[in-house]
Amino acid sequence: MSASLLAATDLSKSFAKGGGRVVALDRVSFDLAAGETLGLVGPSGCGKSTLARILLRLIELDAGAIRFAGANLLALKGAPLRAIRTRIQMVFQEPLAAFNPRATVAGVLDDPLRIHGDLPKAARRAAIAGLLERVGLEANLAGRAIHEISGGQRQRVAIARALATGPDLIVLDEPVSALDVSLRRQILQLLVDLQRQDGIAYLFVSHDLAAVRAVAHRIAIMEAGRIVEIGSAREIIENPRSATGAALVSAVPRLRIQDQETLGSRLPER
């Protein structure tokens, strides 16, 4: 793996609830190399999505430090923050909720090109066609409204939008959990292919250990706002050291793991 792209140190976050406070993150630390996929796995409510949104500066930390490509991410404001955001993108679980459902595919993809680039309109149209091709969609889909296309197509559009700014890191928050088995496999393979082509790093957030195993170089297990173990994907699957990791592994039917291993056999060496 390459040198560290992202380094998170002692991240802590709590939220007010019922007159008290609920701890969402408790001194979470990890790093992520350029071109690497780190799977972040844990039960619902363990803090995975909070962590993902903190990395995008959608939620502010109570304490801790984040360095991205050598820069202090939490200290950035204004133009420097806008510039770094082109290098960190996010794909949500359900793009229909993240997009204006009445927007067209072209409109969704044009926004990042227009806001963060200086391409003329004709060049943006060509770029949109290229982005759709990269994620396995026909260019004539550009005129369709988001609500008119299928869930699998919407998730491909979401990935295309994330690619539009040429990111170094994409945070994927449950990107395949809303898809059926065949579409899930296709999207996972697409992510692997894009990483091979562009060297993008992924933080792959999920409760589905089988899906994470298919794409991740390393896996971090979360429970109650803390990372309770982290290691290579093979180590975590074959010999989990935490009770939470063992429970997640035992909950995955063996046949499903074997199916994901078929995809994993085409991945880069772990």
Phi, psi and omega in degrees: 000159180279180178296163184299130175265319183231133177227118178250133185230121173051049180285127180229139179206134174226159181233146176289137179202122175057038180083357177233203179226142178249127180279120178264321177228135183232091176055054181277129178227139175193167172226165183217126181275157173300133178078007182257153171247122173252120176274129179249110191236143177175167180291165178303138178083007183276350178112003183301307184291326175300315179299315179302316182288330175296321180295332177272002185060029173276337174230140180267144180285155167277321181200158179122180183220144176227125174244131179233121182050038177087349183264148174283101187297325184284343181271349185284141176218163173059224184300317178300322178292318178298323180293319182288333180293337174293338183265351177233115181238168183224143172240124184268167181299313183235099184297338179297329177279333181276334181260160164288114186298338179269354176291153175275162175303317179298320180295319179298318182280334180289329184305305180294328179292322181284318185286319187256355181238181178233031181281140172292166187302317181296320179293325178293322177299318178294321179295322179297316177299320178294320178295318178298319178298320182297329181259014173081028179243152178285145181297332182288356175286346186302328183277355183279149175283150181303320183288349181269349183257165185285167179299320177295320177294320179297321180291327175294321177296320179298320178293319178299319178297320178296325180286340190302328183265005180066053187287158170269334183222134171239125174268122184249110184260100181051054190287344182237003186291336181269005185253155176284174190300315183293319178292323178302314181298318180297317181293319178298318179294322176300316180298318178298315182296317180296321178296318178298321184286319190248350182069028180287143171269144177237138161254110189257104185266126183195159169263354186263099184294328179295317178295318180297319180301329183291337186236343192270140169280318176230159179230136172246130179261128179250146174207128176051045174082006181232151169275116185265342170196153179212139181184185178296154180304317181296317180299315183294318181292315187276332185211066179296138184261340181260157177297322180294316178299317179297319180294319179294319179295315183292339181280349182267119178303140184301320180301321181293320177299316180298321178298318179289330179296330178299318175293317183300332182293344179261004180277165174300160177302140180273000000 
